[in-house]
Amino acid sequence: MITRLASLVLRLSSALLLAASVTAAAPFTDAETVFKALDDGDVATLRKFAPAKLLEIIRAGRPVNGSETGELRWTIVDPYERETGLYVIVPAGYDKSKPAGVLLVLHGLRGDGKQLKDNLYRKFAADHNLIIAAPTAQKEPKDSENEDWDKISGSQMPHWWSYKPGNFPLTALSELKKKYAIDGNRVILTGYSMGGFGTWNIGLRYPDRFAAIVPFAGGLSRREYLAPKKGDPKMRALVENAFNLPVYFVHGNADDVVPVGFDRKTRDQLKAFGYAHEYVEVDKAKHIMDVREGGEIMNKIQEWLAPKKRDAHPKKVVHYAIGAYAASSYWLRIDEISGEEGTARVEAEIRDGNVVELKAAGARKVTVFLDEKHVDLARPVKVACGGKELFAGPATESVEAVLESWKQREDRELVYRAKVTVTIP
């Protein structure tokens, strides 16, 4: 009896010592502490670090443990508590010391994530260290439908890509960043038909997230089916947001599902703005075009895509916002919209001498996050609008600026430690 008791005490003591040694050997690193606090919005913990140190840790990248390669099946949940399936294809050569880019692939009407995951980019992704993520669309969030939704068209759509924050493509990207080392400067958005609509609309609402977009047989607004000549001016204004976003788009000129006129109109807008783009119109092609990997069309697209990297630090930003939900672009954020239709347009440029010049229409309040690629925080900063000085003085760094800029995108390239908020006259 004594021997058994002694043996039990010895085993218990050993277990406790082992647990204590494991706990002592594995405290949270600064990086783990910071990223958990960022995810939780824990300002108190973030305040334990100077803003400059926070930036250093964030820019170094989130600690990740994902290592599984091949084809995976995940389930993701968006902010509207909608659940959907996600196909993920991780290249066999994935190495977390070499962050991977991402190809977000959006399927068409009555399809699902597996529709396009294999036949457009699979070899290209493996050759260029890109993770393919192909979510399945669901019905638009109730009471938060896209601007071109109406009861007639909506009743005919079994599902549709949402353009609102936390939409499935952006949720998929967020989940990937928590598991794998991701290069935020090599995220590509592409889709076909309904997925082409999604590519245009998500890409143009959140242009700072992507290195390039590639929509096939898509359009900007379902309302243009009813008024093809007039179009949808409110949605069409989004095209100006492609000022720093490379676009390659393809449409058949005999498309009997999505009229080629939709993309011709976009082509004409891009030309008028002077934006770089590639548009291919396939002669006599209907809605289903041969864009399989290895074919002539895809070979040209992949050759164009291969070198694409996002310029995360433009000196000039132009942003048109439909509503307050997608009001940020790079280092600019529209905080209050005064436009009658709930829209606002702001043009901002960083000039020599730490000066930020704004031009605004429909915006009442704007925040400029100070991008240290172009702004010297050791010197006074000036913000002006229409020649009128709105702010002049030293830039104050803060944990709040770091947290706010992080929460907008969870993107280590687009985080800033100082900001200036101004009211537009």
C-alpha positions in Angstrom: 0.0 0.0 0.0 2.9 2.3 0.9 4.7 1.5 -2.3 1.6 2.2 -4.4 1.0 5.5 -2.7 4.7 6.5 -3.1 4.5 5.6 -6.8 1.3 7.7 -7.2 2.9 10.7 -5.5 6.0 10.3 -7.7 3.9 10.2 -10.9 1.8 13.2 -9.8 4.9 15.2 -8.9 6.5 14.4 -12.3 3.4 15.5 -14.1 3.3 18.7 -12.2 7.0 19.4 -12.8 6.5 18.6 -16.6 3.5 21.0 -16.8 5.4 23.7 -15.0 8.5 23.3 -17.2 6.3 23.4 -20.4 4.5 26.6 -19.1 7.8 28.2 -18.2 9.4 27.3 -21.5 6.6 28.7 -23.7 5.6 32.2 -22.6 3.9 34.4 -25.2 6.4 36.2 -27.4 6.0 39.9 -28.0 4.7 39.2 -31.5 2.1 36.7 -30.2 1.0 39.2 -27.5 0.7 42.0 -30.0 -1.3 40.1 -32.6 -3.7 38.7 -30.1 -4.2 42.2 -28.7 -4.8 43.5 -32.2 -7.4 40.7 -32.9 -9.1 41.4 -29.6 -8.9 45.2 -29.9 -7.1 45.1 -26.5 -5.8 48.7 -26.2 -4.5 48.2 -22.7 -2.1 45.5 -23.8 -1.0 47.4 -26.9 -0.2 50.4 -24.7 2.6 48.4 -23.1 4.5 48.9 -26.4 5.6 52.2 -28.0 3.8 52.8 -31.3 7.1 52.5 -33.2 7.7 49.1 -31.6 4.2 48.0 -32.5 4.9 48.9 -36.1 8.2 47.0 -36.0 6.5 43.9 -34.7 3.5 44.1 -37.1 5.7 44.6 -40.1 7.8 41.6 -39.2 4.6 39.5 -39.7 2.2 37.5 -37.6 3.5 34.2 -36.1 1.8 31.4 -38.0 1.8 27.6 -37.7 0.0 26.5 -40.8 2.0 24.0 -42.8 -0.6 21.7 -44.4 -0.3 21.7 -48.2 -2.4 20.4 -51.0 -6.2 20.9 -51.4 -8.0 21.7 -48.1 -11.7 22.3 -47.2 -12.5 25.0 -44.7 -15.7 26.6 -43.4 -15.7 30.4 -42.9 -18.2 32.7 -41.2 -18.7 36.3 -42.2 -19.7 39.3 -39.9 -23.4 38.6 -40.8 -23.0 35.0 -39.4 -23.4 33.5 -42.8 -21.4 30.3 -43.2 -19.9 29.0 -46.4 -17.4 26.5 -47.7 -13.9 27.4 -48.9 -11.5 25.5 -51.1 -7.9 26.2 -50.3 -5.0 24.9 -52.4 -1.6 25.4 -50.8 1.5 24.8 -53.1 3.6 21.7 -52.1 6.6 24.0 -51.8 5.0 26.4 -49.3 7.6 27.6 -46.8 6.6 30.1 -44.1 10.0 31.8 -44.4 8.9 32.8 -48.0 5.4 34.4 -47.7 2.9 33.2 -50.3 0.7 35.4 -52.5 -3.0 34.6 -52.8 -5.4 34.1 -55.7 -9.0 34.7 -54.7 -11.2 33.0 -57.2 -14.9 33.9 -57.5 -17.3 31.5 -59.2 -20.4 32.2 -61.3 -24.2 32.0 -60.7 -25.4 28.6 -59.5 -21.9 27.5 -59.0 -19.7 26.9 -56.0 -16.1 27.2 -54.9 -15.0 24.1 -56.8 -16.2 25.6 -60.1 -13.0 27.4 -61.0 -10.4 26.2 -58.5 -8.6 23.9 -60.9 -8.9 25.1 -64.4 -7.7 28.7 -64.4 -4.6 29.0 -62.3 -3.6 25.8 -60.6 -0.2 25.3 -62.3 0.5 29.0 -62.3 -0.2 29.2 -58.6 2.2 26.3 -57.8 4.9 27.9 -60.0 4.6 31.3 -58.4 4.1 30.5 -54.7 0.4 31.5 -54.7 -2.3 30.0 -52.5 -5.7 29.6 -54.3 -8.7 30.4 -52.2 -12.2 29.7 -53.7 -15.1 30.5 -51.5 -18.8 29.7 -52.2 -21.2 32.6 -52.6 -24.4 32.8 -50.5 -27.5 35.0 -50.5 -26.7 38.6 -49.9 -27.0 39.6 -46.2 -30.6 40.4 -45.3 -31.1 44.2 -45.0 -27.6 44.8 -46.2 -27.8 44.0 -49.9 -25.6 45.5 -52.5 -26.5 48.8 -54.1 -27.7 47.2 -57.3 -30.0 44.7 -55.6 -33.8 44.9 -56.2 -36.6 42.5 -55.4 -37.0 41.4 -59.1 -33.4 40.6 -59.8 -32.8 39.4 -56.2 -35.6 36.9 -56.5 -33.9 35.3 -59.5 -30.5 35.0 -57.8 -29.9 31.9 -55.7 -26.8 33.6 -54.4 -24.6 36.6 -55.1 -21.3 38.0 -54.0 -21.7 40.5 -51.2 -19.6 43.7 -51.6 -19.9 44.7 -47.9 -17.1 44.5 -45.3 -16.1 41.0 -44.3 -17.5 39.6 -47.6 -16.4 36.0 -48.2 -13.3 36.7 -50.3 -12.0 39.2 -47.7 -12.9 36.8 -44.9 -11.0 34.0 -46.7 -8.0 36.3 -47.0 -8.2 37.1 -43.3 -8.3 33.4 -42.3 -5.3 32.6 -44.5 -3.3 35.4 -42.9 -3.9 33.8 -39.5 -2.6 30.4 -40.6 0.0 31.0 -43.3 2.7 33.5 -44.0 1.0 35.7 -46.7 2.6 38.4 -48.9 0.0 41.1 -48.9 1.6 42.7 -51.9 0.7 39.7 -54.1 -3.0 39.2 -53.6 -5.0 38.8 -56.9 -8.8 38.8 -57.2 -10.4 37.1 -60.2 -13.8 35.7 -61.1 -16.1 34.7 -64.0 -19.6 36.0 -64.7 -21.2 36.6 -61.3 -17.7 36.3 -60.1 -16.7 38.9 -62.7 -19.2 41.3 -61.1 -17.8 40.4 -57.7 -14.2 41.0 -58.9 -15.0 44.5 -60.3 -17.1 45.5 -57.2 -14.9 44.2 -54.5 -11.7 45.2 -56.3 -12.9 48.8 -56.8 -14.3 49.2 -53.3 -11.2 47.9 -51.6 -8.5 48.7 -54.2 -5.7 48.8 -51.7 -6.0 45.1 -50.9 -4.9 43.8 -54.4 -2.0 43.6 -56.7 -4.3 43.1 -59.7 -7.8 42.1 -60.6 -8.9 39.9 -63.5 -12.7 39.8 -64.2 -14.1 37.6 -66.9 -17.5 38.3 -68.6 -18.6 40.5 -65.8 -20.1 44.0 -65.1 -20.4 46.7 -62.5 -24.1 46.8 -61.8 -27.2 44.6 -62.3 -29.2 47.7 -62.8 -27.6 48.2 -66.1 -29.6 45.3 -67.5 -32.6 47.6 -67.2 -31.0 50.8 -68.4 -28.0 49.8 -70.6 -27.6 53.2 -72.2 -28.0 55.3 -69.1 -26.0 52.8 -67.0 -25.6 53.2 -63.3 -23.7 56.4 -62.6 -23.5 55.8 -58.8 -21.7 52.4 -59.3 -19.8 53.6 -62.4 -18.0 56.2 -60.4 -16.2 53.4 -58.6 -14.0 52.9 -61.7 -11.9 55.9 -60.6 -10.7 53.9 -57.7 -8.5 51.8 -60.1 -5.9 54.6 -60.1 -3.3 52.2 -58.6 -4.9 48.9 -59.4 -3.8 47.0 -62.5 -6.8 45.4 -64.4 -7.0 42.7 -67.1 -10.5 41.9 -68.2 -12.0 39.6 -70.9 -15.4 39.5 -72.5 -16.9 37.7 -75.6 -18.5 40.1 -78.1 -21.4 37.7 -78.6 -22.1 37.2 -74.9 -25.8 36.4 -74.5 -25.8 36.5 -70.7 -23.8 39.5 -69.6 -23.8 42.1 -72.4 -20.3 43.0 -73.7 -21.4 46.6 -73.5 -20.9 46.5 -69.7 -17.2 46.0 -70.1 -16.9 48.2 -73.1 -18.2 51.1 -71.0 -15.7 50.3 -68.3 -12.9 50.1 -70.9 -13.9 53.6 -72.1 -13.9 54.9 -68.5 -10.4 53.5 -67.8 -9.2 55.1 -71.0 -10.7 58.5 -70.1 -9.0 58.4 -66.7 -5.7 57.4 -68.3 -5.4 54.3 -66.2 -3.2 51.4 -67.3 -5.3 48.3 -68.2 -5.6 45.4 -70.6 -9.0 44.6 -72.2 -9.5 41.6 -74.5 -12.7 41.1 -76.5 -13.0 37.6 -77.9 -14.5 37.6 -81.3 -17.8 35.6 -81.7 -17.4 34.2 -78.2 -20.6 33.8 -76.1 -20.7 33.8 -72.4 -18.7 30.6 -71.9 -15.2 31.4 -73.3 -12.2 29.1 -73.4 -10.1 30.5 -70.6 -8.7 27.2 -69.4 -5.1 27.2 -68.2 -2.6 26.5 -71.0 -4.8 28.2 -73.6 -4.0 31.3 -75.5 -6.1 33.7 -73.4 -4.9 32.4 -70.0 -1.2 32.3 -71.2 -1.3 36.0 -71.9 -3.1 36.7 -68.6 -0.6 34.7 -66.6 2.3 36.4 -68.4 0.8 39.7 -67.4 0.1 38.6 -63.8 3.5 37.0 -63.0 5.4 40.2 -62.1 2.5 42.1 -60.5 3.0 43.5 -57.0 1.0 46.0 -55.2 2.4 49.5 -54.7 1.4 49.8 -51.1 2.6 53.4 -50.7 1.3 55.7 -53.4 1.9 59.4 -52.9 -1.5 60.2 -54.4 -4.8 58.5 -53.5 -8.2 58.9 -55.1 -11.2 57.4 -53.4 -14.8 57.3 -54.2 -17.0 55.8 -51.5 -20.6 54.5 -51.7 -21.6 54.8 -48.1 -19.4 54.7 -45.1 -18.7 51.0 -45.2 -15.8 51.1 -47.7 -14.4 54.5 -47.0 -10.7 53.7 -46.8 -7.9 53.6 -49.4 -4.3 53.2 -48.4 -3.5 56.1 -46.0 -6.8 57.9 -46.5 -10.1 57.4 -44.7 -13.4 59.3 -45.2 -15.0 59.5 -41.8 -18.2 61.4 -42.5 -20.1 61.6 -45.7 -22.2 64.7 -46.4 -23.2 63.9 -50.1 -26.9 63.7 -50.7 -26.7 60.2 -52.2 -24.4 58.9 -49.4 -21.4 59.1 -51.6 -18.1 61.0 -51.3 -15.0 61.5 -53.4 -11.6 62.6 -51.9 -8.3 63.1 -53.8 -5.3 63.4 -51.6 -1.6 64.0 -52.5 1.5 64.1 -50.4 3.7 66.9 -51.6 7.2 68.0 -50.7 7.6 69.7 -47.3 5.3 67.3 -45.4 2.2 68.8 -47.0 -1.0 66.7 -47.7 -3.3 68.5 -50.2 -7.0 67.4 -50.3 -9.8 67.9 -52.8 -13.1 66.7 -51.5 -16.7 66.4 -52.6 -19.4 65.0 -50.3 -17.0 64.5 -47.4 -17.3 66.3 -44.1 -14.5 64.7 -42.2 -11.3 62.9 -43.4 -8.5 61.1 -41.6 -5.0 61.1 -43.1 -2.8 58.3 -41.8 0.8 59.5 -42.2 2.8 57.1 -44.4 6.4 57.3 -43.3 7.6 56.3 -46.8 6.7 59.9 -47.7 6.1 61.8 -44.5 8.8 62.7 -41.9 7.2 62.5 -38.5 10.1 64.4 -36.9 8.9 67.5 -38.8 5.7 69.5 -38.7 2.9 68.3 -41.0 0.4 70.4 -42.9 -3.0 69.3 -44.3 -4.8 71.7 -46.6 -8.0 71.5 -48.7 -8.6 73.9 -51.7 -5.6 76.0 -50.6 -7.0 76.4 -47.1 -4.8 75.1 -44.2 -6.8 72.7 -42.0 -3.9 71.4 -39.8 -0.4 72.5 -39.1 1.8 71.2 -36.4 3.7 68.1 -35.1 2.3 64.7 -35.8 1.4 62.8 -32.7 2.0 59.1 -32.8 -0.5 56.9 -30.9 -1.5 53.3 -30.2 -5.0 54.2 -31.5 -3.6 55.1 -34.9 -1.9 51.7 -35.1 -5.0 49.8 -34.0 -7.4 51.8 -36.3 -5.2 51.4 -39.4 -4.7 47.7 -38.6 -8.4 46.9 -38.1 -9.3 48.4 -41.5 -7.4 45.7 -43.4 -5.2 43.5 -41.2 -2.4 44.3 -43.6 1.1 44.8 -42.2 2.1 47.1 -45.1 -0.9 49.5 -44.4 -0.4 50.2 -40.7 0.6 53.7 -39.5 1.5 55.2 -36.1 0.3 58.7 -36.6 -2.8 60.3 -38.1 -4.4 63.7 -38.6 -8.2 64.1 -38.7 -9.6 67.3 -40.4 -13.1 68.7 -41.0 -13.7 69.8 -44.6 -15.0 73.4 -44.9 
